[in-house]
Amino acid sequence: MAGAASGETREPHEGILRRQSARESSARTYARALPIVPVRARGLTIEGADGRRYLDCLSGAGTLALGHNHPVVLEAIRGVLDSGAPLSVLDLATPVKDAFVTELFRTLPPGLADHARVQFCGPAGTDAVEAALKLVRAATGRSGVLAFAGAYHGMTAGALAVSGGAPDVQTARLPYPQDYRCPFGIGGPTGAELAARWAESLLDDPKSGVPRPAGMILEPVQGEGGVIPAPDDWLRRMRRLTADRSIPLIADEIQTGVGRTGAFWAVDHSGVTPDVMVLSKAIGGSLPLAVIVYRDDLDTWQPGAHAGTFRGNQLAMAAGTATLAYVRENALAERAATLGSRMLDRLADFGREHACVGDVRGRGLMIGIELVTPEPEQPEPGAPEGGAGGPDGRSAARTPYPPAPGLAAAVQRECLRRGLIVELGGRHASVVRLLPPLTISDEQAEAVLDRLTDAITSAARDQESHGPDRRDHGGGPRR
């Protein structure tokens, strides 16, 4: 990491931050925890205006599958710019769009690509979620939606309604299976079975108060919810449950897609083919792009039923085509699976030696470390004690320690001091999240883990000296 730059560079850097604070909305999020001014970036590395360099494990909240300014992405963008092609064309057909759709369909789960339609939406993932909800309501003639506790699907009204932090109940909420904080206190396959039975009972009980819904929306790995992978058997159960009742299944792959979890799409791990896939972030190759892909028999929309001024972003389509092809041709999903497993193993070993690490979990290069206050709640008779879990999010349930959002925030600050950018998430903002680009090298991965574990050790030591965090365990989406 480069040292601090001269005072001449530092002053503009600090002035930019002051002006941002004075002029931008109070809704800003990342800028509060990451007071940096990026001026250059390549791959995993960002350089700030003050001359410091950082390893970026936020990656635009998972948008940068190939890292910053990857050569194939830049070449694709320059190709469009130099060709004189129009940059925004609404929903008109273009060679750039045709190439993007062809490459996208090449990657889709078996059983979907041959019977699929694609809808280009507004530029953000939340726009695609809105489109998916409208689609299944129009196709089924029903209005209700099934969603899951802990979900995060975006910040527009409909997307918020199916997210875990919804202020008003407009959606039937189901338990999402997990081990460390299992809603049934069991975890493992038994906990997942109970979650599935709950969903089945809700749909089949004529007095449940939940009529047959227009669709079910889920994340194959909950991201903002705390990096919680869905068990493959449970996901297959949800597929059977919805298919048997003619309920469209919507898979939100906005953050999990394009190789992130160790498969091209996270549903590929379970062999599930959803009826609708919601895609954004990495599919635009770092530029704004969002689509839904769905079964053609759901395509009952009238012309203009869903639109968006910027759905014809040619630069994003070109960058997206290059990214999708590069990930596919270079087996980056398989690389993410292998490297992610090694990183999870090392973090799990670290966690077993540090009581403040409650759980380590994730899939591929989507990794979460839940930090806790090592004062176990009163355990049930015979219940195992808290401690770090296994690397695959499938460890047996144990009495969880209270979440430590203050410690997580301190770890994020200590990481930044060491030149590492990480995100926080989880129910109580107590989960440190890693979303490195799929192009991260073995050496860079080791550097990330060295800085992260050193930051956790330092922050935990400081907490022990000053007393554990006692602040409210609140928290919500940080977009």
Disulfide bonds with the S-S distance in Angstrom:
none
